[in-house]
Amino acid sequence: MNKAVFLDRDGVINIDYGYIGCLDNFAFIQGVPKALCMLRQMGYLLVLVTNQSGIARGMYTEADFLRINTFMQQSLSLYDAAFDGIYYCPHHPNGQVLRYRTDCICRKPKSGMLFMAKNDLDIDFARSIMIGDHANDLIAGMNAGISTVFLVGTHVEDESGKCESAVIKKDLSSVVDYLKLRQDLL
């Protein structure tokens, strides 16, 4: 079985401008491509798990989201840092787009996306890591059996009390530095 790093997108991979549905609003957080490459070199699969309620809210389409994924993957592949799997939840229980208005099993803090990835990529949750910028990201990971969770980004002050087992770091690059140090100590 494989070990993986599960990552939220907005606020972890790219700057979170809120409901990012076009390429004009997509920008990587500094250091992300290099950090993802280093995680791959440590033997982790890279798995994106992202709530995209903007689709259900009618703010952008699934096709818009997929265009951003294509750009993101092409950009990251230049660094050997493309995701091995991308899982997204387009649903929201109060969505304006009827097709996506549902209380599903994939919307974090539920763990449906992680279980889909586990089955598709033969992942061992006990050896895996979850990185997010909201407690709901980490709760989804912990509910799946991931015990190593990192809280990063601009919401740390508001979110840290909601998930006391989280290791708090500034950003993805800081998480990688922490993991490298931990590996050297083992």
C-alpha positions as CSV (number, residue, x, y, z in Angstrom):
1,M,0.0,0.0,0.0
2,N,1.1,3.6,-0.7
3,K,1.5,6.5,1.7
4,A,-0.1,9.8,0.5
5,V,-0.3,13.4,1.4
6,F,-3.9,14.6,1.1
7,L,-4.1,18.4,0.4
8,D,-6.9,20.9,0.3
9,R,-6.5,23.3,-2.7
10,D,-7.6,26.9,-1.9
11,G,-5.4,28.3,0.8
12,V,-2.9,25.4,0.7
13,I,-1.9,25.1,-3.0
14,N,-3.1,28.4,-4.3
15,I,-4.0,31.8,-2.9
16,D,-7.6,31.7,-1.7
17,Y,-9.4,34.6,-3.3
18,G,-12.7,32.9,-2.7
19,Y,-14.6,30.8,-5.2
20,I,-11.9,30.5,-7.8
21,G,-13.5,29.7,-11.1
22,C,-11.2,31.3,-13.7
23,L,-7.5,31.2,-14.4
24,D,-7.2,34.9,-13.8
25,N,-7.9,34.2,-10.1
26,F,-5.5,31.2,-9.7
27,A,-2.0,31.8,-8.4
28,F,0.2,29.3,-6.6
29,I,1.3,30.1,-3.1
30,Q,5.0,30.7,-3.1
31,G,7.1,27.5,-2.8
32,V,4.2,25.1,-3.5
33,P,5.6,23.4,-6.6
34,K,9.0,22.7,-4.9
35,A,7.3,21.5,-1.7
36,L,5.1,19.1,-3.7
37,C,8.1,17.8,-5.5
38,M,9.9,17.2,-2.2
39,L,6.9,15.3,-0.8
40,R,7.0,13.1,-3.9
41,Q,10.7,12.5,-3.3
42,M,9.9,11.4,0.2
43,G,7.8,8.7,-1.3
44,Y,4.3,10.2,-0.9
45,L,1.6,10.1,-3.5
46,L,0.0,13.6,-3.9
47,V,-3.7,13.7,-3.6
48,L,-5.9,16.8,-3.9
49,V,-9.2,16.7,-2.0
50,T,-11.2,19.9,-2.4
51,N,-14.7,21.2,-1.7
52,Q,-15.9,23.2,-4.7
53,S,-19.3,24.5,-3.6
54,G,-18.9,27.4,-6.1
55,I,-20.1,24.9,-8.6
56,A,-23.3,24.2,-6.7
57,R,-23.8,27.9,-6.0
58,G,-23.7,28.6,-9.7
59,M,-20.6,30.8,-9.4
60,Y,-18.6,28.8,-11.9
61,T,-19.1,25.5,-13.8
62,E,-17.6,22.1,-13.4
63,A,-15.9,22.8,-16.8
64,D,-14.3,26.0,-15.3
65,F,-13.0,24.0,-12.4
66,L,-11.5,21.3,-14.7
67,R,-9.8,24.0,-16.8
68,I,-8.0,25.2,-13.7
69,N,-7.1,21.6,-12.9
70,T,-5.5,21.2,-16.3
71,F,-3.5,24.4,-16.0
72,M,-2.5,23.5,-12.4
73,Q,-1.4,19.9,-13.4
74,Q,0.5,21.2,-16.5
75,S,2.3,23.8,-14.3
76,L,3.1,21.3,-11.6
77,S,4.4,18.7,-14.0
78,L,7.3,21.0,-14.8
79,Y,8.5,20.4,-11.3
80,D,7.6,16.7,-11.1
81,A,4.9,17.8,-8.7
82,A,1.6,17.0,-10.5
83,F,-1.1,15.4,-8.4
84,D,-1.5,11.6,-8.6
85,G,-5.2,12.0,-7.9
86,I,-7.7,15.0,-7.8
87,Y,-11.0,14.5,-6.0
88,Y,-13.5,17.3,-5.7
89,C,-17.0,17.8,-4.2
90,P,-19.2,20.1,-6.4
91,H,-22.1,19.7,-4.0
92,H,-23.7,21.9,-1.3
93,P,-26.9,21.2,0.5
94,N,-28.1,24.8,-0.2
95,G,-26.8,25.0,-3.8
96,Q,-28.6,27.0,-6.4
97,V,-27.8,24.5,-9.1
98,L,-30.3,21.7,-8.5
99,R,-28.1,19.0,-10.0
100,Y,-25.5,19.7,-7.2
101,R,-27.9,20.5,-4.3
102,T,-27.4,17.5,-2.0
103,D,-26.0,16.5,1.4
104,C,-23.4,14.1,0.0
105,I,-20.7,11.8,1.5
106,C,-17.8,13.6,-0.2
107,R,-18.1,17.1,1.2
108,K,-15.5,17.7,3.9
109,P,-15.7,17.2,6.9
110,K,-17.0,13.9,5.5
111,S,-14.4,11.6,4.2
112,G,-15.9,10.3,0.9
113,M,-13.2,11.8,-1.3
114,L,-10.4,10.3,0.8
115,F,-12.0,6.8,0.6
116,M,-12.4,7.1,-3.2
117,A,-8.6,8.0,-3.4
118,K,-7.8,5.1,-1.0
119,N,-9.6,2.6,-3.3
120,D,-8.2,4.1,-6.6
121,L,-4.6,4.5,-5.5
122,D,-4.2,1.7,-2.8
123,I,-3.5,4.2,0.0
124,D,-2.6,3.3,3.6
125,F,-4.3,6.0,5.8
126,A,-2.1,5.0,8.8
127,R,1.0,6.1,6.9
128,S,-0.6,9.2,5.3
129,I,-0.9,12.9,6.1
130,M,-3.6,15.5,5.7
131,I,-2.9,19.2,5.1
132,G,-5.6,21.8,5.1
133,D,-6.4,25.4,6.0
134,H,-9.6,24.7,7.8
135,A,-10.5,22.3,10.6
136,N,-13.0,20.5,8.3
137,D,-10.2,19.4,6.1
138,L,-8.3,17.8,9.0
139,I,-11.5,16.3,10.5
140,A,-12.1,14.6,7.2
141,G,-8.6,13.1,7.3
142,M,-8.9,12.0,11.0
143,N,-12.3,10.4,10.4
144,A,-10.7,8.3,7.7
145,G,-7.9,7.2,10.0
146,I,-5.2,9.7,9.3
147,S,-3.5,10.8,12.5
148,T,-0.9,13.2,11.2
149,V,-2.7,16.4,10.3
150,F,-1.3,19.9,9.5
151,L,-3.2,23.2,9.7
152,V,-1.7,25.9,7.5
153,G,-2.6,29.2,5.9
154,T,-4.3,32.4,6.8
155,H,-7.1,30.9,8.9
156,V,-4.8,29.3,11.6
157,E,-5.9,31.6,14.4
158,D,-9.6,31.0,13.8
159,E,-9.3,27.2,13.0
160,S,-6.7,25.9,15.4
161,G,-9.1,25.5,18.4
162,K,-11.4,23.4,16.3
163,C,-8.8,20.7,15.8
164,E,-6.4,20.4,18.8
165,S,-4.4,17.5,17.3
166,A,-3.2,19.6,14.4
167,V,0.4,20.5,13.9
168,I,0.3,24.2,13.0
169,K,2.7,25.5,10.3
170,K,2.8,28.6,8.2
171,D,2.5,27.0,4.8
172,L,3.2,23.9,2.8
173,S,6.9,24.6,2.6
174,S,7.0,24.8,6.4
175,V,5.3,21.4,6.6
176,V,7.9,19.9,4.2
177,D,10.8,21.3,6.3
178,Y,9.2,19.8,9.4
179,L,8.8,16.4,7.8
180,K,12.4,16.5,6.5
181,L,13.6,17.2,10.1
182,R,11.4,14.4,11.5
183,Q,12.8,11.9,8.9
184,D,16.4,12.9,9.8
185,L,15.6,12.1,13.5
186,L,14.2,8.6,12.8
